[in-house]
Amino acid sequence: MYRARRRAEGKDDPRSPRTPDTDGHISSDWFRRQIWKPTLKAADIGVSLRMHDLRHAHASWLLARGADLQIVKERLGHADIATTARYLHTLPDADETALDALSRIRNRSSREARE
């Protein structure tokens, strides 16, 4: 009611509708309407999945298979690696994997020093 009253008084102009800037590419809205939603409907899986869920799964699968966090950050277009690190919560053995990697690096360094 507050907004309606202000608009009636001419104080707040409603925003103009957003138009996707496709920059020559297929817009995400088109993909969502023409491909994603019809595919989910045809699959009849009984779960509502968002495009972000697919993005999250992609990042989680990459990390689960040992992809470097920096590479995943770049693929997702994150500015800060801390944002990408949030995807690590899906990995139950992330701490062990990190410790194993550190151990391999340390062992490699000591082997190289002996040679």
N, C-alpha and C positions, 0 to 999 in steps of 0.2 A: 504494500500500500504506500509505503514511503516513496519508493521509486516511481510508482504511477503518479503520485501527487506532484513530485518534482518534474516529471516529464510533462504533465498537464500545464505546469507553470512555465514550461520552456527552459527549465534550468539544466536538465540532463538530456542530451541527445542520445538516443539509443545507438549502440555501435552498428556500423554497417556490417552486413554478413561477411564472414571470412571467405575468401576465394583462394583455393590452393594454388600456389605458384609451382608449377610442375617443372619449370626450367627445361622443357623438352623431354622430360621423363614421365613415366606412368605415375600418376599421383597415388599416394597411399590410400586416399579415399576411394578411388576407382577400384584399386585392387581389393580393398576391404568389401566393397559392395558387389563387385562382379565376380570375384574369385573366392575370397576367404569365406564369407558368409554362406554362399550357395554350397561350397564344399563341406562346411560343417553341417549344414542342414542335410545334405545327401548322406553324410557319414552316420548321422543319427547316433552320435556317441553319448548324448544326454548330458554333456558338460559344456558350459559356455567358455570358450577360449578366446582370449584377446590376442591381437598381434604382439603385444608386449610379452605375453606368455611364451610365444614362439621365440622371441628374442632372448628371453631369459633362459629357455631350454637350450638354445644354441650356445650361449655363453657358458652355461653349466656343463654341457657336454664337452666343449672344448677344454675347459679346465679339468674335468674329470679324466680326460685322456692325456693330461700332462702338458697342455698348451701353456706357453709363457703368459703370465698375467699382462705384460706390456703389449704382446701381440693381440690379446683379446681386447684390451683397452682401445687399441687402434682400430680393430674391426668394428667395435661398437660406437666409435666416435666420441668416447668419453674424454673430457679435458683433464680430469683428475683420476689418478689410478686408485684412489680411495673409493671412488664410485664403482669401479670395476671389482674391487676387492669384496664388495658386498655379495657378489655371486659365489664367493668361497663358502658361504654358510651352507650351501647345498652339498658340500663334500664332507662326508663323515670322517674321512681319514686325511683331511687336508694337512693337519699338523704333522702326521706321520710322513706324508709324502714330502713335505718341506724339509723335515729332518733327514730323510733318506737322501734327498738331493744335496743337502749341505754335507752330509757324510761322504757322498761320492766325490764331491768337489775337494773336500779336505784330503781324502785318501789319494786322489789323483795328484794333488800338489805334493804330498809326501813321496809318492812314487817317482814323480818327475825330479824331485830334489835328490833322490838316491841314484838316479841314472845319470 
